[in-house]
Amino acid sequence: MTDLALRPVRPFPEPAAVPAAPAAETTPAGAAGRRGDTATAGDTGPAADTAPDPRAGRTGQACTGLIVAVLALLGLAAGTPWQAPTAVAFAALGPGAALLSHLTVRPAATRWATTVLASLAGYAAVATGAVWVGWWQPRLAVGAMAVAVAAVSAAGLLRAARAGHGLGSRPGPVRRSTLAGRPTLAGRPAVAWWPLLAHAVVIGAALALWWIAVSRTDVTEVGGFGLLGTVSPFFLAALALTVAGFVAALAGLRPVADRPITPDRTTAPDRATGRGLAVAGYLVLLVVLLHGTTPLLLDQPQYAWTYKHLGVIDLIAAGNPVDAATDIYQQWPALFAGAAQLGAAGGIAPATLADWSPVFFNLAAAPVLYAIARTLADDRRVAYLTVFGFFAINWVEEDYLSPQAFGFLLSLGVLLIVLTWLRSPAGASASDRRAGPDRRVRGWATGAALALLAVLTAAHQLSPYLVVAQVAVLAALRLVRPRWLPLAMGAVVLGYLLPRFGFVSAAFGVFDGFDIFSNAAGNAESWGSTGQAFSAIVVRTLALTVWALTVLAVLAYRRRLRTVLVPALLAATPFVLLAAQSYGGEAIYRVFLFSAPWCAFLIARAVVDRADRRLDRADRRLDRADQHQVGRRRRRRWWLGPVAAVAVAVALGGFALGTVQGRHGQLAVDRQTADEVAAARQLYATAEPGATIAVATSNFPSRLTAAYPGFNTDVPAGEPDLVVGAQLRGAALDGEHLPAIEEFLGSFTGDPAYLVVSDGMRRQSDYFGYFPPGSLDRLERLLDGRDGWSVFQRSDDVTVYRYAG
């Protein structure tokens, strides 16, 4: 196989060439290692040797692919206790690792991010293709994929061994370079383990506090203020320790200018302190705290709307075709097919997948976000702060088991490819724009972006159009190549939509009118309780603060705008959605979600740059100080770092608390009880086929089994409800409203009709103010004695009435 080296476009602006400093030149004591110093481009002695072979990085991918493939095969064959985690690892790493074992993708961050993206997209594509052709043998398909991945990875490992980059090869010789007039090692320095161990202790303490908090929290006592109003204070202590530890580890990372220069004239990784691993550990810990708490507190997956997705997964897992032209979930099946295939291969119940999907999707997004940030700014501190900041500000709960969660991850993947290999620096001349990756590399990158977009298009209805809009803006300003890329991307998404356009337009609408304020209003008409008002104010304040800080960050670069032009455009482009669609009141949430990564990057870069500049000025003042001023200026310089760190920690902690409130402020509504889930399963198993199933409010785990297509056949999504469907919001639900309810149920073709009333609906009504207190209890008493109505099933939390009409 011919080697294909996929090297990224350098982050712009290009650093100016700096003359080589003589190795023997002395350096003032106060200036050595200063943040303002620039590493020399010249090297002394053996540093002029040739750069290490970039193909050496393939060994890691080959080993990863081989290991996860073998473990997946063992799990399929023997059903080992590790079957579930090995199946997840194979889906997330296997296919991509095998592919990249034969491609040279640099740097390592991009290589591993691409591995995750290629694996998940390929895994979902295989499952979707199997569903479309009507050949559903998921275990056989995964087994065949695992055999192929093992073979391809083994071939890649053999090639690497023949090239001298196998497992037994030694690292290259340690070379010397000159940094700010000082000789420094340019090879891989040894890890100083004590800082890493210190941070490991902090992470362990935070995990212990978190576990204590989970064990001492009774979620049945949750009130109107959600998780934060109920959880043990140990949770707040764990979160504070996580944020403080992250900032401390981040502050210990050396900036680019303080790191040595390798023989291929790139900065050497900062491995000397081990703080990079510590920072990564804090990122994982934050994801666990934010997204792994509720799965341990709840005995059922949260969010009523999650169960509609479980029903589609169950439908596919049972081998049924996805050919219902009026079911929007079956028309965009990529996520559901992939989840069904993963469940079959790993022996994982759909409910378990739903529980831990937020943790999975955020961990999968972390390397992609990190690689994007490293593409835009060659500073690990900016990249780490971008990822941590995004997790801290992302209060939009769209990372549950849903097409939009998968779509958002793939959207980041498409933009990573575009920014890494198809970007041209802003303001560059025509000759400069032609420089960089050659035509073959651009061709492969273009094909990869379109392939990833194709999987994204089959997964979600909205995400592809936001990505196309973002790429189109960059192409219009000549920031990406080829210029026709948005046209090709548009052809992919429109080609998928056109056969389905009639159904989508009739059932959901495509254009809601050019009313930005109406489309941005959200899906809450009013605040029905103090808890809802508090959560709404918190998340609006959080969103406005993030956007305001982003504007300030861009203004800080107004004299160097081209350095932040690309992320600024990507942050602003999602707002175009408000000009056309309300998306059922969720458009503003999608706008924030798709702008948040770029906002996090812009804020992170501004924070790091400002901190460095302040320290540089303090260093210069210290160098110029006379003997009477040295002590005072040294103390002032020493305090700059801690003060900045405390400010960043307070901001991140505040953002994280706001995100917890935004996500789990309505936990009293979002939690579904075991009795409600069992009642829903019984209803779909025993109700008459073709019947209409209506609900008092939408908070019910409906459509959760493969039987759901046999009910509500004239309802494209959701269930008929009394709040929106019957337009009875605010009604007392007394005797005068019963004729309206019966007329509403009789308007559907399905006969008979079932009406569900549950405790979860009471909690939702009280929280959002749908009905006056006691209205649903009054409705039950009226229906118990009314002609034409009978109790179909009743349990502790749920009553189902049958209406014969």
Secondary structure, 3 states (H helix, E strand, C coil): CCCCEECCCCCCCCCCCCCCCCCCCCCCCCCCCCCCCCCCCCCCHHHHCCCCCHHHHHHHHHHHHHHHHHHHHHHHHHCCCCHHHHHHHHHHHHHHHHHHCCCEECCHHHHHHHHHHHHHHHHHHHHHHHHHHCCCCHHHHHHHHHHHHHHHHHHHHHHHHHCCCCCCCCCCCCCEEEECCEEEECCCCCCCHHHHHHHHHHHHHHHHHHHHHHHCCCHHHCCCCCHHHCCCHHHHHHHHHHHHHHHHHHHCCCCHHHCCECCCCCECCCCCCCHHHHHHHHHHHHHHHHHCHHHHHCCCCCCCCHHHHHHHHHHHHCCCCCCCCCCHHHHCCHHHHHHHHHHHHHCCCHHHHHHHHHHHHHHHHHHHHHHHHHHHCCCHHHHHHHHHHHHHHCCCCCCCCCHHHHHHHHHHHHHHHHHHHCECCCCCCHHHHHCCCCHHHHHHHHHHHHHHHHHHHCCCCCHHHHHHHHHHHHHHCCCECCCCHHHHHHHHHHHHHHHHHHHHHHHCCCCCCCCHHHHCCCCCCCCCCHHHHHHHHHHHHHHHHHHHHHHHHHHHCHHHHHHCHHHHHHHHHHHHHHHCCCHHHCHHHHHHHHHHHHHHHHHHHHHHHHHHHHHHHHHHHHHHCCCCCHHHHHHHHHHHHHHHHHHHHHHHHHHHHHHHHHHHCCHHHHCCCHHHHHHHHHHHHHCCCCCEEEECCCCCCCCCCCCHHHCCCCCCCCCCECCCCCCCCCCCCCHHHHHHHHHHHHCCCCCCEEEEEEHHHHHHHHHHCCCCCCHHHHHHHHHHCCCCEEEEEECCCEEEEEECC
